[in-house]
């Protein structure tokens, strides 16, 4: 009996893939409805429906992915919820809700380095105000030296703007200097100052002024 059930299960997946490859949306959704009952996981079923809708360029795919992420969170499947959120970020890169949800989940499971990756990506895309805001939210949970590196990336991104936001740059320099001093690693501090000096000598002098205080 178990063998027969397994065969039917495998056949359903085969038929589903076949319908997708042929672009037969209605048939695919019909097979999905039958298959979803055997999954035994509402979140996975919602995610699968999102995948199917996406295959057919249906805008409702996002709605199903959001449902899947919510259900994964409720069942404490944080990694699965993160995976869905990251997928949503790719689908809707301008939607900050997906990004912040992903960041909150990374904080829950103690993976600040993934948040840092997102911040560095924001800097590359000139989303500097957002990068600064998120940096402040994770400041207490990230190693000082890692946080200073993130700030350095933000500082250099701010310097490339026109007009240059002097006040924001100085705030980030001050924070970075304080963080590097707290690490008590002279080489890291000197590396930061050298990079600053090479790019803008007046900021280097002000950073040195913070240190002397």
Buried (B, 14 or more C-beta within 10 A) or exposed (E): EEEEEEEEEEEBEEBBEEBBEEEBBEBBBBBBEEBBEEBEBBBBBBBBBBBBBBBBEBEEBBBBBBBBBBBBBEEEBBEBBBBBBBBBBEEBEEEBEBBBBBBBBBBEEEBBEBBBEBBBBBBEEEBBEBBBBBBEEBBEEBEBBBBBBBBBBBBBBBBEEEEEBEEBBBBBBBBBBEBBBEBEEEEBBEBBBEEBBEEBEEBBEBBBEBEEE
